[in-house]
Amino acid sequence: MLNEYGDEQVLQLAEVPDPVPGPEEVLVQVESTAVNRADLLQRMGLYPGPPMAHEIPGLEFAGRVVGRGERVGGVGVGDAVMGILGGGGYAELVTTHERMCLAVPDSVPLSDAAAIPEVFITAFDALVVQGGLAPGGWALVHAGASGVGTAAIQIARSIGASVIVTASATKLDACRRLGANVAVDYGTDDFVQAVRDATSGRGVDTVLDVIGGDYVSRNVGALRTGGRIVQVGVMGSGQAQVSVGALLMKRAQLIGTTLRSRPIEEKIAITQRFAAEVLPGFDEGRLATVIDSRYPLDQVADAHRRMGSNANVGKILLDVAS
């Protein structure tokens, strides 16, 4: 938990009272959780979590239901579940609304399932729901080797779309193995030109951007007329200069989004749509978890350092169960 903001050393294990599920909530004994970029920002005081009795980071979980409220009907004690959270995932026990629970696919070990919820729901929401990506379309995904990036590549290919990614040179092959049609070294190559070459000058239908900064104006240059840019992070900078004229000429949309701040009704809606449209892909062999590394919960500081170094390909998991 966090008693103060700062570097990785402010992350401390502590005993806190067990959470109590509300009437429509379940109590989950957590098997594993995962580190997300938002956790690092929260640790530094740049992205505060929701009001809680104790400030505990963690945006997702996988585990088994050990208790439930009196109005819960669709989830039973002992069920293997996973899901997204507003916070609190770095813990042995969490509570969540029963309709925020996703059944863990049969093909995915429970200990690996925390690699799914946050990044796959984020990628699906950004590319398909808000970004409008459809079969036959083209997507540009920045940070293609990140958790969201590796999920986005797979989702794009699973719906019959093509995908161009940016990544550092050492991660390009990993992106190609996941199904990226074109992998661009952001350190040496021009992704706008790469998009034009790949699409015969048309541009991409959807951009999924976690970088921000000067990427935003370049994204407009990579976009087709009527396309959409979905901004889900600002790893580079939260400030950008964009030609409004270029947006107008392309009749483009620039959409900013996060999952964490949405009302519970919207979170339930996207969770349930993901369950129906995407989750079966794991058991069908079209989707897979991408796990970079895993750490026991008492080594959470090391896990944060790993993510802060930008060395990971895919998810960094925290094993909670002993």
N, C-alpha and C positions, 0 to 999 in steps of 0.2 A: 504494500500500500504506500501511498504518498503522504508524508507529513509536511513536506516542503518540496519546492521545485528546484531542479538543477540537473547535474550529470547523472550517470547511471547509479552512482552510489546512494542516491536518495531513495531508491527502491528497496524497501525493507519488508521482510516477512513479519507478520503480527497476528495475534489472536483477536478476532472480532466476533461479536454475537452472530449466531446462525441466522440467515434470512428466513423470513416466514412468508409462505406463499399466500397471495390474496385469493379471493373466491374463484377466479378464473385463471389462476397461475399454477405452475408446477414447480416443485423443488428438484433441482438436478444436482447429483453428485458428479463433479467434473472429472473427466478422464484426462482431457487435454484442452489447451487453449492455444492462441497464437499471438505473435507480435505483429502489429500493424504500424504503419508510419504515423498514424494518429496517436498511438501510444507514446511515441518519442516526443511528439509535440505536447501532449498532455503532461508528460514528465517535466518538460521545460517550462510549463505554465503558459503555453501558447495556444492550447486547445482544451480548455477545461471540460471535464466530464459533466454529466447531469448531476443535479443535487442528490447526494447520497449521505448516509450516516458516516461513511468512511470513503475517502477517495481511492478507489481501487481501479486501475486501468483494466483494459481487456474488452474487446468488441465482439468476441465470439466464444463458443464453447462446444464441446462434445462430451456426452456423459450419459448416465442413466437416471431416470426419474425415480426419486425416493420418497416423494410426497406430493400431494396435490390438494387444491382448494375444493370446497364443497360443490362448486358448479362446473368443475372440469369433467368432460365426458369423453373427449376424443383421444386422450393420452393416458396410458396406464402406468402404474408403478412397475418398474423393471424395464420399460421401453428404452431402447437406445435412440437418443435424440441429439440434434445439433441445432445451432441457430445463431443469429446475430443479437447483440446486446448494445445498449447505450453506454455501458461501462460495467465493471465489476467482474470481468471474466477471469482475472488472475486470482482465482479463489477455489477452494474445495467445494463450495456450494454456491449455486446461483438460483434465482427465481426468474421466471419469464412467463408471459402469457402463453396459454396452451397452443394458440394458433400461430405463435412465433416458432414453434418447434417443428423441425424437419426430421423425418425418419432417416436414420443413417442407412445408406444403400448397403445391400447385402454384400457387395463386392469390396467394400471399404472397411478396413479394420477400425474399430471405435477409436483407437489411439491416434489414427490418422485423420479422422473425420473433421477435426478442427481446422484442417487446411482448406475446407470447402466454403463455409457460409459467407464470410465477409467479402472475399475476393470474387467468388463466382456470382453472388447476388449483385455486387457492385458492377461487374462487367456486363452481366445480362441487362441490368437496368440501364446502364449507360449506352451500350451498343444497340440493343434491340428496342427496349421500351421507350426510352427518351431519344435515342439516336436514330431510330427508324431503320436500322440495318436489316436487309431482307435477302433472301436467296438471290444469288447472282450479283450482289452488291460488292463494294470495296470498302474496307475499313483501314484507317491508319491508327495504330496503337503505339503510343510512346511508352518508354520503359517496358519494353516487351518481355524482359526477363523477370520483372517484379511479380509479386503475387497476383495483382490485378491483371498485369500483362499476360502472364502465362494462362490465366483463366480466359482472358479475352480472345487469345489466339484460338483456343479450343472451341469456344462458343461460336466464334465467327465461322470456323470451318464446319462445325456440326450443323449449322443452318444452311450451308451451301454458299457462303460468302467467301471472298478472298481477302487476305489481310497482309498489310505492310507494317513492319514494326521498326522502331528505332531502339538501339541498345548499344552498349559498349562493345568493342571488338571481340573481347573474350567470351561474350554471351550470345553472339550471333548464331552459332551452330545450335545452341540449345533451343533458340527460338525456331529455327528451321525444323528441328526434329519434332517440335510440337505442331508444326503445320504452317508456319508463316511462309507465304509465297515469296515475299521479298524481305530481307533483313538489312537494315541500313546502319552503318557505324556512325553514330551521331557526332563522334569526335572528328571525323575526316570527310564525311560525305554530306551532300545536300539532300535532305529528305524531300523537299518540295520537288526537286528535279527527279528524284527516284520515283515519286508518285506519278509525275507526268509521263515518265518513260513506261511505267508499268500499266498505266491506264490509257495509253495512247493520247495523252493530253486532256482527257476528260476530267480527272480528279476523283477523289474518293467521296463516297456518300456520307461517311461518318468518321469523325476523329474522336478518339478517346485520349484525353490529355491529362496527365498527372503532374506536368511540369510547370506550366504557366510561363510567366515572364515573356521573353521575346519569341517563344514558341507560338504564342497566340496569333500574332500577325502572320507568321509563316504558315500556320494551320489554315488561315483563310486562303492563302495562295495555293494550298494543296487540295482545297475543297472544290467539288463540282458545284455547278449552279443548283441552288435549292438544297445544298447539303447542310449538315449539322455538326457543330463542334460541341462536345460534352466535356466540361471541365470538372474533374473529380478530385483534383489535388493541385498543390502549388509547391512542388519540391524545389523548383527553381526560384520563382518570385511570385508574390501576390500582386505585383504591379506590372501592367502591360500597356503598350501603345499600339492601338489598332486603328487602321483606316476604316472609318465608318462608311466612306464611299465604296470601298472594296466589299464590305458586307452588303451594302445596298445593291451593288451591281450583281452580286452572286445570289441575292435573295436568301442569304445564309442565316442560320440561327446559331447563336452562341448561348449555351445552356450551362448554368452552374448548378451543381448538385452535391448533396451529401446524404448519407443514410442516417447518420446519428441524430440529426436535429429534426427528423420528420415526426409527425404525430403517430401514435401507436397504430391508428387505423391504416395509415399509408404503409407503415412497416409490415403490418399483417398482410395487406393486399399484395405487396411485391413478394413477400415470402411465399404466399400461397400460389401466386402465378409461377414463381420459380419452381416450386414443388411439382406443378403440373407440366410445365413446358421444358424444363432443363434437367431436373434431378434424375429422371429415368436414364439419361445419357451415361451415367456412371455404370449402371448394371448392364447397359447395352454395349459398353466398350468404346463409346465415342468420346468420353471425358475421363480424366484421371487426375488425382491429386498430384501436385508437384511440390515436393518437400525438399527444401535446401538443407535443413539441419534441425536438430531438436535438443532442448536443454531441460534439465529438471527445473522445477519452479524456483528452487533456491539459487539457481544460476541465472536468474532473469537479467541481471546486469550484463552478463556476457552475451545474452541473446540480443539485448538492446545495442550493444557495441557491434555485433555482427550486422544488424540492420543499418546502423549508422554508418558503417563502412561502405555500404552499397555493394557488397560483395556477393550477396545472395542471389540465387536463381530460384524463384518460387518462395514458398512459405517457410517461416521459422516457427517451429512449434515449441510450446512449453508443456512438458509432461507434469500433470498435477497429481494424479494418483500415484501412490508409492508402490 
